[in-house]
Amino acid sequence: MNLYSGVGSTFRDYWRLYGGFKALISSPYLHFSVLCSLLLWPLWLEKSALLYDLILAIVPSVLGFSLGGYAILLAFGDREFIQRLSGPDADGKPSPMMVVNAAFIHFIVVAVLSLFLGIIGAAWNFSGCYALVTCFVSLYSIACALASAFAIFRVADWHDIYAGNNKPGSDN
């Protein structure tokens, strides 16, 4: 049982750093995915086999992109820059580094869930509500890839500011 409690603890940490249910429900990426899912009703209602084929063709590539981006994030910047982004704030708020990491982990969790749902749906050729949920989760995973790309951009922006402030001859 210890292995399961370790996984549960790690998942709770990720969920807390991500922002929990409040962050999920207020996400524009989630809202956009809901809208797109409803617009794609022929896909999940009448052409579910095509939906599952698309998921199994697209999501692994998007997942690979994001894992590559995650590796870049972890290797980004010099040691002092990473140190400045790391460690919780004095008020106990999580560090910017952990918040950005949580965005990547969130994408990975959603993408893996999408793949599991797609494989199960393909095996059983589910349509209707199951296919709608699968379509939504898959679109949300793609939207989370965009959010992950913006997380890399945010870190790059922070690094640019940090490097600019630490240039020889700067006032800071």
Number of C-alpha atoms within 10 A of each C-alpha: 5 7 8 9 10 11 11 12 12 12 14 13 13 20 18 15 21 22 13 13 11 9 14 15 11 10 13 13 19 20 15 14 22 19 12 15 23 14 10 15 16 12 20 25 16 13 15 25 20 13 25 28 14 14 23 19 12 14 21 15 11 19 21 12 14 24 18 11 18 22 10 12 20 12 11 15 18 10 9 10 14 17 11 12 17 15 15 13 11 8 6 8 11 17 17 18 19 17 19 22 20 21 24 25 21 22 24 22 14 20 26 18 16 27 23 14 22 29 16 15 20 20 11 10 15 19 20 15 11 18 27 22 17 28 29 23 25 29 25 24 28 23 19 26 27 16 20 27 17 14 22 21 13 13 19 15 12 15 18 13 11 16 14 12 13 12 10 9 7 8 7 9
